[in-house]
Amino acid sequence: MTSARLPHVLAVLTAVGVLLTATACGDRAPTTADAVHRPPQPHGRPAPHEPARLDRTVLDTGRIDIARLEPDLRAALEQAARAARADGVVIEVTSGWRSREHQQRLLDEAVIEYGSLDEALEYVATPQTSAHVTGDAVDVGPESARSWLSRHGSAYGLCQIFANETWHFELATTPGGTCPPMYADSSQR
């Protein structure tokens, strides 16, 4: 191969890589930070549904999963993110709104990972019951953001819903109210 053809070959290979990444990313545009970030789960297993860490703030409404969040949830999350930033904490959305098809893929992957539908349902809701599908739930990271929201989220109406999913928050109380008791896992809802 001549050196004159090398840039063309590299351009084609890059385009193929972008298409493959876009296909793998499902409902969102690929980013350069598509490394999977999965918090440890019982028995040391990562949750198969934990979304790729995107290193994007909650204010990035150019992302479909943020733009399609229920407006009151998005507004509460934006207020919380501004307050967290004042405390030196950046809240990132690792997953927001999801299509029914994407939610089903996550459930199918969890069934394979955990070996049964019953066990998978502890970590991934069905498309019919997922608050992500309606835009009423958001998963956040990194750990510092999760911790900050656990302590301060109720001031904005944001509550952790499942004891086994420290990243999952919903608008579940009035701002300044008390969060409801957590479900043990998503199968309990």
C-alpha positions as CSV (number, residue, x, y, z in Angstrom):
1,M,0.0,0.0,0.0
2,T,1.3,3.4,-0.9
3,S,1.5,6.2,1.7
4,A,-0.9,8.2,-0.5
5,R,-3.7,5.7,0.2
6,L,-3.0,5.5,3.9
7,P,-5.2,8.5,4.9
8,H,-8.1,7.1,2.9
9,V,-7.8,3.7,4.5
10,L,-7.6,5.3,8.0
11,A,-10.7,7.4,7.2
12,V,-12.7,4.3,6.2
13,L,-11.6,2.4,9.3
14,T,-12.5,5.4,11.5
15,A,-16.0,5.6,9.9
16,V,-16.6,1.9,10.4
17,G,-15.5,2.2,14.0
18,V,-17.9,5.1,14.6
19,L,-20.8,3.2,13.0
20,L,-20.1,0.1,15.1
21,T,-19.9,2.3,18.2
22,A,-23.1,4.1,17.3
23,T,-24.9,0.7,16.8
24,A,-23.6,-0.6,20.2
25,C,-24.7,2.6,22.0
26,G,-28.4,2.2,21.2
27,D,-30.5,5.2,22.0
28,R,-27.7,7.7,22.4
29,A,-24.9,9.1,20.3
30,P,-21.5,7.5,21.1
31,T,-18.9,9.5,23.0
32,T,-15.2,9.1,23.4
33,A,-15.8,7.9,27.0
34,D,-17.8,4.8,26.2
35,A,-16.0,2.7,28.7
36,V,-18.5,0.9,30.9
37,H,-18.7,1.9,34.5
38,R,-20.5,-0.7,36.6
39,P,-20.8,-0.5,40.4
40,P,-20.1,-3.7,42.2
41,Q,-23.1,-5.8,43.0
42,P,-23.8,-8.7,45.3
43,H,-21.4,-11.6,44.8
44,G,-18.9,-9.2,43.2
45,R,-20.9,-9.2,39.9
46,P,-21.4,-5.9,38.0
47,A,-24.9,-4.9,37.2
48,P,-25.2,-5.6,33.5
49,H,-27.7,-2.8,33.0
50,E,-25.5,-0.1,34.5
51,P,-25.0,2.3,31.6
52,A,-21.8,3.5,30.1
53,R,-20.3,6.4,31.9
54,L,-20.6,9.4,29.7
55,D,-18.8,12.1,31.6
56,R,-21.6,14.5,30.8
57,T,-23.4,16.8,33.2
58,V,-27.1,16.9,33.8
59,L,-27.3,20.2,31.9
60,D,-26.4,18.6,28.6
61,T,-29.9,18.6,27.1
62,G,-28.5,17.9,23.7
63,R,-28.5,14.2,24.8
64,I,-31.9,12.5,24.0
65,D,-31.8,10.6,27.4
66,I,-31.7,14.0,29.2
67,A,-33.9,16.0,26.9
68,R,-36.7,13.4,27.2
69,L,-36.7,13.3,31.0
70,E,-40.0,14.5,32.6
71,P,-39.6,18.3,32.8
72,D,-40.1,18.5,36.6
73,L,-37.5,15.8,37.1
74,R,-35.0,17.5,34.8
75,A,-35.6,20.9,36.5
76,A,-35.0,19.4,40.0
77,L,-31.9,17.6,38.8
78,E,-30.6,20.8,37.2
79,Q,-31.1,22.7,40.5
80,A,-29.4,19.9,42.5
81,A,-26.5,19.8,40.0
82,R,-25.9,23.5,40.5
83,A,-25.9,23.2,44.2
84,A,-23.7,20.1,44.1
85,R,-21.2,22.0,41.8
86,A,-21.0,24.7,44.5
87,D,-19.9,21.9,46.9
88,G,-17.3,20.8,44.3
89,V,-19.4,17.8,43.1
90,V,-20.3,17.2,39.5
91,I,-23.4,15.2,38.9
92,E,-23.3,13.2,35.6
93,V,-26.3,11.4,34.1
94,T,-25.3,7.9,33.2
95,S,-28.8,7.0,32.0
96,G,-32.0,8.9,31.8
97,W,-35.0,8.3,29.5
98,R,-34.8,5.0,27.7
99,S,-36.9,3.6,24.8
100,R,-38.9,0.5,25.5
101,E,-36.6,-1.5,23.1
102,H,-33.5,-0.3,25.0
103,Q,-35.1,-1.3,28.3
104,Q,-35.9,-4.7,27.0
105,R,-32.3,-5.2,25.8
106,L,-31.1,-4.3,29.3
107,L,-33.5,-6.8,30.8
108,D,-32.4,-9.5,28.3
109,E,-28.8,-8.9,29.1
110,A,-29.5,-9.1,32.9
111,V,-31.3,-12.4,32.4
112,I,-28.2,-13.8,30.7
113,E,-25.9,-12.3,33.4
114,Y,-27.9,-13.5,36.4
115,G,-29.3,-16.7,35.0
116,S,-33.0,-16.1,35.6
117,L,-35.7,-13.5,35.0
118,D,-36.5,-13.4,38.7
119,E,-32.9,-12.5,39.6
120,A,-32.6,-10.1,36.7
121,L,-35.7,-8.2,37.9
122,E,-33.9,-7.3,41.1
123,Y,-31.8,-4.9,39.0
124,V,-33.7,-4.2,35.8
125,A,-37.4,-3.4,35.4
126,T,-39.5,-4.5,32.5
127,P,-40.3,-1.9,29.8
128,Q,-43.8,-1.8,31.2
129,T,-42.7,-0.9,34.7
130,S,-39.5,1.0,34.2
131,A,-39.6,4.7,35.3
132,H,-36.8,5.3,32.7
133,V,-39.2,4.5,29.9
134,T,-41.5,7.2,31.0
135,G,-38.7,9.7,31.7
136,D,-39.4,9.6,35.4
137,A,-36.0,8.2,36.5
138,V,-32.3,9.0,36.2
139,D,-29.1,7.1,37.0
140,V,-26.3,9.3,38.1
141,G,-22.6,9.0,38.8
142,P,-19.8,9.2,39.9
143,E,-19.9,7.9,43.5
144,S,-19.4,11.4,44.8
145,A,-22.6,12.6,43.0
146,R,-24.5,9.6,44.3
147,S,-23.4,10.3,47.8
148,W,-24.2,14.0,47.5
149,L,-27.7,13.2,46.2
150,S,-28.3,10.7,48.9
151,R,-27.7,13.4,51.5
152,H,-29.2,16.4,49.7
153,G,-31.5,15.1,47.0
154,S,-34.7,15.4,49.1
155,A,-34.2,19.2,49.2
156,Y,-35.0,19.1,45.5
157,G,-37.5,16.2,45.6
158,L,-35.0,13.7,44.4
159,C,-34.9,10.3,46.1
160,Q,-33.0,7.0,45.8
161,I,-35.8,4.5,45.2
162,F,-34.1,1.1,45.4
163,A,-31.7,0.1,48.2
164,N,-29.6,-1.9,45.8
165,E,-29.3,0.8,43.2
166,T,-27.4,3.7,44.7
167,W,-27.3,5.4,41.3
168,H,-31.1,5.5,40.6
169,F,-33.1,8.6,41.5
170,E,-36.7,9.7,41.0
171,L,-38.7,12.8,41.8
172,A,-40.5,11.1,44.8
173,T,-41.3,13.9,47.3
174,T,-41.9,17.6,47.3
175,P,-38.8,19.8,47.5
176,G,-37.7,19.7,51.2
177,G,-39.9,16.8,51.9
178,T,-39.0,13.3,53.2
179,C,-38.2,10.6,50.8
180,P,-40.4,7.5,51.0
181,P,-38.9,4.2,52.3
182,M,-36.8,2.5,49.7
183,Y,-37.8,-0.7,48.0
184,A,-35.2,-3.5,48.4
185,D,-34.9,-3.8,44.7
186,S,-36.8,-3.2,41.5
187,S,-38.7,-6.4,41.7
188,Q,-40.4,-5.1,44.9
189,R,-42.1,-2.1,43.2
